């Protein structure tokens, strides 16, 4: 269950935004209240696309979740067209500079990065493809159980960087709470042994997407996807896609493992 609108944290949050201008204050309060319903990665993506976008102009939001076992899942909300290779580069842990960008700041803090710093943190083979990235704001979150999350907003206008840092500071408790609820929801699921990436794949399997569609959606190559699917079957003790999805449904996990368009 998420917090109710009467929760004291909402009153505290409204107090924090009281010093902003009226229009921004209204949008902040709306964003805070909408954050209370976020319990899945998909809902968080929708919150980024709608509530955060109303407050701050950016082109791409990169979300990283790092499990206690070190497994990394990356997802991307893009407001501009991205080539498939670029999307894959941002979302595949072995190529993505997202974690290195996020690690420039301490947990529960935000940092602005210019183009020079962003490129310096990229591995050499990705620098040319990511040359379109001009600026970023990184925000890092550490959860009590040991998981870490990061939010990186790419191509925030230079004149808006200071405003963006201020807004993410105001929203930091809500970002932390959303990520905690996402982690808690995952743990309540019987398939809690699955990593964040395996959960994401299973959600797509549950809505009948083919391996080819899943590979394209998550920007991972088919061999990597096949490896993930094999691990899902082993952890759920099943031998086919039908059995994996049925296991999910039998354990009432469908609400946590349903996907929506980003």
Backbone torsions as a table, in degrees:
resi	resn	phi	psi	omega
1	UNK	NA	136.2	176.3
2	UNK	-91.8	167.6	-178.4
3	UNK	-63.3	153.9	177.3
4	UNK	-91.6	162.4	-177.0
5	UNK	-61.7	-20.7	-179.5
6	UNK	-84.9	-1.5	-178.0
7	UNK	-57.9	141.7	-179.5
8	UNK	-59.2	-25.4	179.4
9	UNK	-63.1	-30.0	178.2
10	UNK	-68.6	-43.4	177.0
11	UNK	-59.6	-42.5	179.0
12	UNK	-64.1	-42.0	-179.7
13	UNK	-63.8	-41.4	179.1
14	UNK	-64.2	-34.1	176.5
15	UNK	-64.8	-39.6	-179.2
16	UNK	-63.5	-32.8	-175.3
17	UNK	-93.1	0.9	-175.1
18	UNK	-62.3	-26.3	-176.8
19	UNK	-82.5	-6.8	179.3
20	UNK	-83.7	169.7	178.8
21	UNK	-67.0	162.2	-172.1
22	UNK	-59.5	-44.2	-177.9
23	UNK	-64.4	-44.5	179.4
24	UNK	-65.7	-40.1	179.2
25	UNK	-59.8	-42.6	180.0
26	UNK	-62.8	-45.1	-179.9
27	UNK	-66.3	-37.5	178.4
28	UNK	-64.0	-45.4	179.9
29	UNK	-63.3	-41.0	177.2
30	UNK	-61.8	-42.6	179.6
31	UNK	-63.9	-41.4	179.9
32	UNK	-64.4	-45.9	-178.3
33	UNK	-66.2	-38.8	178.8
34	UNK	-68.8	-27.9	-179.5
35	UNK	-63.9	-22.3	-177.6
36	UNK	-65.5	-22.9	-179.5
37	UNK	-92.0	3.2	-176.3
38	UNK	-86.4	118.7	178.7
39	UNK	-134.5	-3.2	-180.0
40	UNK	-133.8	163.8	178.6
41	UNK	-61.0	-38.5	-179.6
42	UNK	-65.2	-41.8	177.9
43	UNK	-65.1	-36.1	177.1
44	UNK	-65.2	-40.8	177.0
45	UNK	-61.1	-40.8	177.8
46	UNK	-65.8	-38.5	178.1
47	UNK	-63.3	-40.9	177.3
48	UNK	-62.6	-45.2	-175.4
49	UNK	-67.7	-30.7	-174.4
50	UNK	-105.7	-61.6	-172.9
51	UNK	-72.4	-47.4	-177.8
52	UNK	-71.1	-36.0	178.8
53	UNK	-61.4	-33.3	178.9
54	UNK	-66.2	-22.4	-177.6
55	UNK	-97.2	-31.1	-170.9
56	UNK	-147.1	131.0	179.1
57	UNK	-83.9	124.1	175.4
58	UNK	-148.1	165.4	-177.8
59	UNK	-101.7	-36.2	-175.6
60	UNK	-140.3	135.6	172.9
61	UNK	-113.8	124.3	179.1
62	UNK	-110.5	124.1	-178.3
63	UNK	-114.8	127.7	-180.0
64	UNK	-119.7	136.0	174.5
65	UNK	-123.4	127.7	-177.4
66	UNK	-118.3	113.4	-178.5
67	UNK	-73.4	168.8	179.8
68	UNK	-62.7	-25.5	179.7
69	UNK	-87.9	3.6	179.0
70	UNK	89.9	-4.5	178.1
71	UNK	-65.5	136.2	-175.2
72	UNK	-116.4	134.2	173.0
73	UNK	-125.0	129.2	-179.8
74	UNK	-120.2	137.1	175.0
75	UNK	-133.4	156.3	-172.0
76	UNK	-133.7	133.4	172.6
77	UNK	-114.2	108.8	-175.5
78	UNK	-108.6	130.3	177.2
79	UNK	-99.7	1.9	176.8
80	UNK	-129.4	155.0	179.2
81	UNK	-63.2	137.0	177.5
82	UNK	-126.2	136.7	174.5
83	UNK	-65.3	150.4	-178.0
84	UNK	-59.2	-39.5	179.5
85	UNK	-64.0	-37.2	179.1
86	UNK	-68.4	-42.6	177.9
87	UNK	-61.0	-42.6	178.9
88	UNK	-63.0	-40.3	-178.9
89	UNK	-64.1	-35.8	179.9
90	UNK	-76.3	-29.8	-170.7
91	UNK	-103.5	-12.2	177.5
92	UNK	-89.7	120.3	-175.5
93	UNK	-53.5	-35.0	-177.2
94	UNK	-71.2	-18.2	-179.6
95	UNK	-112.1	-31.4	-170.9
96	UNK	-65.4	133.7	174.4
97	UNK	-85.3	3.4	-173.9
98	UNK	-55.1	-44.1	-178.8
99	UNK	-66.8	-39.3	177.9
100	UNK	-66.0	-36.4	176.0
101	UNK	-63.3	-44.2	-176.8
102	UNK	-68.2	-33.6	-176.0
103	UNK	-73.7	-1.5	175.6
104	UNK	-73.0	-16.0	-179.8
105	UNK	-118.3	155.5	178.3
106	UNK	-75.0	157.7	177.4
107	UNK	-55.0	141.8	179.4
108	UNK	67.4	20.4	175.6
109	UNK	-129.4	165.6	178.8
110	UNK	-122.1	154.5	178.5
111	UNK	-146.5	140.9	175.2
112	UNK	-92.4	140.8	-179.6
113	UNK	-126.5	133.2	177.7
114	UNK	-90.4	175.2	-174.6
115	UNK	-59.9	-39.8	-178.6
116	UNK	-63.3	-44.1	-179.7
117	UNK	-68.7	-39.1	179.5
118	UNK	-61.4	-46.3	-178.9
119	UNK	-67.7	-34.8	179.2
120	UNK	-63.5	-27.6	-178.2
121	UNK	-89.6	-3.7	176.7
122	UNK	-85.1	148.7	171.5
123	UNK	-69.6	148.4	-172.2
124	UNK	-51.7	-39.9	-174.8
125	UNK	-71.8	-9.8	-179.7
126	UNK	-105.8	-8.1	-173.2
127	UNK	-62.3	-42.7	-177.8
128	UNK	-65.0	-43.0	-177.7
129	UNK	-67.5	-27.5	-178.5
130	UNK	-101.7	21.6	-178.8
131	UNK	-65.2	-19.4	-179.2
132	UNK	-73.8	-13.2	-178.3
133	UNK	-79.1	116.1	-174.1
134	UNK	-101.0	-30.8	-176.2
135	UNK	-161.1	165.7	179.1
136	UNK	-159.6	156.2	167.5
137	UNK	-121.4	125.5	179.6
138	UNK	-109.8	136.9	176.6
139	UNK	-131.0	129.0	-174.0
140	UNK	-114.9	140.1	-176.2
141	UNK	-130.4	131.4	174.2
142	UNK	-116.7	125.6	-179.3
143	UNK	-92.1	153.6	-176.1
144	UNK	-56.8	-32.6	-176.8
145	UNK	-78.3	-3.2	177.9
146	UNK	107.5	-10.3	176.5
147	UNK	-74.4	153.9	176.0
148	UNK	-126.8	149.6	176.2
149	UNK	-135.5	157.3	177.6
150	UNK	-145.6	146.4	174.7
151	UNK	-123.8	124.5	178.3
152	UNK	-122.4	118.9	177.5
153	UNK	-99.3	119.4	-175.6
154	UNK	-99.9	145.5	177.2
155	UNK	58.1	48.3	166.8
156	UNK	-75.7	133.9	-179.0
157	UNK	-58.5	141.1	-174.6
158	UNK	-54.3	-40.4	-178.5
159	UNK	-71.8	-10.5	-178.9
160	UNK	-104.8	-0.1	-175.8
161	UNK	-62.7	-45.6	-179.2
162	UNK	-64.1	-41.2	177.1
163	UNK	-62.5	-41.7	179.4
164	UNK	-62.2	-42.7	177.9
165	UNK	-61.3	-41.5	179.8
166	UNK	-64.8	-43.7	-178.6
167	UNK	-64.7	-42.8	180.0
168	UNK	-68.1	-29.9	174.1
169	UNK	-64.9	-43.8	178.0
170	UNK	-63.9	-36.7	-175.9
171	UNK	-90.1	-0.4	-175.6
172	UNK	-53.4	-45.5	178.7
173	UNK	-61.8	-35.5	179.0
174	UNK	-71.0	-39.7	176.9
175	UNK	-60.3	-43.6	178.5
176	UNK	-62.1	-45.4	-177.7
177	UNK	-65.0	-40.0	178.7
178	UNK	-62.7	-45.1	-179.4
179	UNK	-65.9	-34.6	177.6
180	UNK	-66.6	-41.1	178.9
181	UNK	-66.0	-38.3	177.3
182	UNK	-61.3	-44.5	179.3
183	UNK	-65.5	-41.6	179.6
184	UNK	-64.4	-42.0	179.7
185	UNK	-61.2	-40.7	179.2
186	UNK	-63.7	-40.0	-178.0
187	UNK	-70.6	-28.3	178.6
188	UNK	-72.4	-18.1	-179.4
189	UNK	-76.9	141.9	-179.5
190	UNK	-61.8	-25.7	179.3
191	UNK	-88.6	35.9	-177.4
192	UNK	-65.1	-17.3	177.6
193	UNK	-68.8	-20.1	-178.5
194	UNK	-70.3	145.9	175.8
195	UNK	-76.5	166.5	177.6
196	UNK	-55.1	-40.3	179.1
197	UNK	-66.8	-40.0	179.0
198	UNK	-66.5	-37.4	173.7
199	UNK	-58.6	-45.0	-177.7
200	UNK	-61.9	-43.7	179.0
201	UNK	-64.7	-42.8	-179.7
202	UNK	-64.7	-35.5	176.3
203	UNK	-60.5	-40.9	-179.3
204	UNK	-72.6	-35.7	174.8
205	UNK	-61.7	-36.2	-177.0
206	UNK	-67.7	-20.2	177.3
207	UNK	-107.3	25.0	169.2
208	UNK	67.5	27.4	174.2
209	UNK	-79.5	140.3	179.4
210	UNK	-73.8	165.3	177.6
211	UNK	-59.0	-38.4	179.5
212	UNK	-63.9	-43.1	179.1
213	UNK	-65.9	-40.8	179.3
214	UNK	-64.5	-43.2	179.2
215	UNK	-58.6	-43.7	179.2
216	UNK	-70.0	-40.6	-177.8
217	UNK	-62.9	-41.9	-176.1
218	UNK	-94.8	-0.9	178.2
219	UNK	57.3	46.1	174.4
220	UNK	-124.8	152.5	-177.0
221	UNK	-77.2	157.3	-174.5
222	UNK	-58.8	-33.6	-179.9
223	UNK	-67.4	-42.6	177.0
224	UNK	-62.6	-42.0	178.4
225	UNK	-61.1	-44.0	-180.0
226	UNK	-60.2	-38.5	178.3
227	UNK	-63.3	-43.5	178.4
228	UNK	-63.1	-44.0	-178.2
229	UNK	-62.6	-40.8	177.6
230	UNK	-59.3	-41.9	179.5
231	UNK	-68.1	-37.1	177.5
232	UNK	-60.8	-47.7	-179.8
233	UNK	-59.4	-43.2	-177.8
234	UNK	-65.3	-43.2	-177.9
235	UNK	-69.1	-33.2	-180.0
236	UNK	-91.0	-2.9	-179.7
237	UNK	57.8	49.7	177.6
238	UNK	-129.4	173.0	-175.5
239	UNK	-127.8	3.3	-179.7
240	UNK	-154.2	166.4	177.2
241	UNK	-60.9	-43.2	-179.1
242	UNK	-59.6	-43.6	180.0
243	UNK	-65.8	-38.8	-179.4
244	UNK	-63.5	-45.7	-179.5
245	UNK	-67.7	-39.2	178.6
246	UNK	-63.8	-40.1	178.3
247	UNK	-60.7	-40.2	178.5
248	UNK	-61.9	-48.7	-177.1
249	UNK	-67.5	-38.2	179.4
250	UNK	-62.4	-32.3	-177.6
251	UNK	-94.0	12.8	175.5
252	UNK	59.2	41.9	179.4
253	UNK	-102.5	1.1	-172.1
254	UNK	-61.0	-33.3	179.9
255	UNK	-64.0	-33.1	-179.4
256	UNK	-85.1	-18.8	-172.1
257	UNK	-116.5	23.2	176.2
258	UNK	-95.2	143.0	-178.9
259	UNK	-111.7	153.8	174.0
260	UNK	-131.3	162.3	177.3
261	UNK	-65.4	137.9	177.6
262	UNK	-84.2	NA	NA
